[in-house]
Every structure is written in structure tokens, then in C-alpha cells.
């Protein structure tokens, strides 16, 4: 059973209401007690209740009901007068703690590349070939340095047949001149101006001529054996 809700009135009004209700209850109790105190008369034969006759109404249930209501009213007044506990306001839950910022380590700047010193390596100067003496021996030395043993042998056979290794040999009928019997001898001027007196100049020109016309000294020697000239 839910408690009786009492309007918010002053404490004095509540006291007056309680006093009035208490007086009403006492009056009702006083009226009921004399009737209950009288001795009950023995029922006679004529006093037996008959069917349909009205029965006297008892006031005890009414007094009990009024007492109960009186207690409920007093309890409600006490609760109304008592200070109501104030519920503490809920404080807003703190938001999530801000995440601590990540400490980023500063990137190291790459050191500037050092300029590479380019060391210019000069190619070693080639040693100048020793100057050959302007002799037949010098001409033979130059030919051996340029040819294999077999090719030099073919060249030697060819020069022996043409001039006998005489760098001043001249053919009066044809005008051929020198170790290689160049025809005319002035052709050897393309190799050097000393073609008349220098055997080395003559052998240099002869090797160029054989390479252009026969490929190798052996090729020129084979042609000479068949034709007796080259």
C-alpha cells in the first residue's frame, strides 16, 4: 500500500489537523465505551433474535480504522517535515586523458658529400722507340720487330733476290732503286726524304707496299717465285 501523499503545508497547520483528528478519535472512543461496559442481559426466550430483525452496529472497527488512519497521518507529517537528503550531482566523467604526444627525434641532416678529388692520372709517357741507325742492320732490326719469324724469312728471301740487301742498288734499264727495288725509286719519298741513303726508310716503305698489294711478305715471295718480279 503506497503512502498517503500530503500537500506541502506549514507545520502549525499539520499540528492543528492532528489535534482535531485526535479529538475526533477520543470522542468516538468515549461513545463506544459506555455501550460496551453495560452488562450483557441474559437472553430470554423472547430476546432471541428473529430472522429479519436488525442487529446493533458495532463501533470497534470504526475506531480501529480511525486509529490506523491517525498513525498514517502522523507518519506522513513527520516524513514531510524531515529534511530531504539532497543527492549529490554527478560530475561529468573526465574525458579520456589526452594522449601524450609522441616525441619525435629530429632527423639528422645528412652531411654534405665531400667533393671527390679527381686525381688526373696521366698516362705514362711512352718511351720513344730507340732511333735506328741508318744502316742495313737497323733496317733488319725494324723488320724483325714488325714480323714473325716465318714472315721475316719470306721478306729476307725476296730482298736477297731483288737487291742483295744493298740500299743503293739501282737498275739502269728500269730505274728501280734501293732494297725493295721500288719503281720508280721516288715512290719512297712518301715515307721520308732520306729514301736514297737510309735503309730504314726504304724498309718501312717496302712493308707498307707489300701489305697493300700482297697482304704478307710470304704472299709477295710466292708471287715472285711464279713471276720473278713482284
Buried (B, 14 or more C-beta within 10 A) or exposed (E): EEEEEBEEEEEEEBEEBBEEBBEEBEEBBEEBEEEEEEEEEEEEEEEEEEEEEEEEEEBEEBBEEBEEEBEBBBEBBEEBEEEEEEEEEEEEEEEEEEEEEEEEEEEEEEEEEEEEEEEEEEEEEEEEEEEBEBEBEBBBBBBBEBBEEEBBBBBBBBBEBBBEBEBEBBEEEEEBBBBBBBEEBEBBBEBBEBBBEBBBBBBBBBBEBBBEEBEBBBBBBBBBEEEEEB
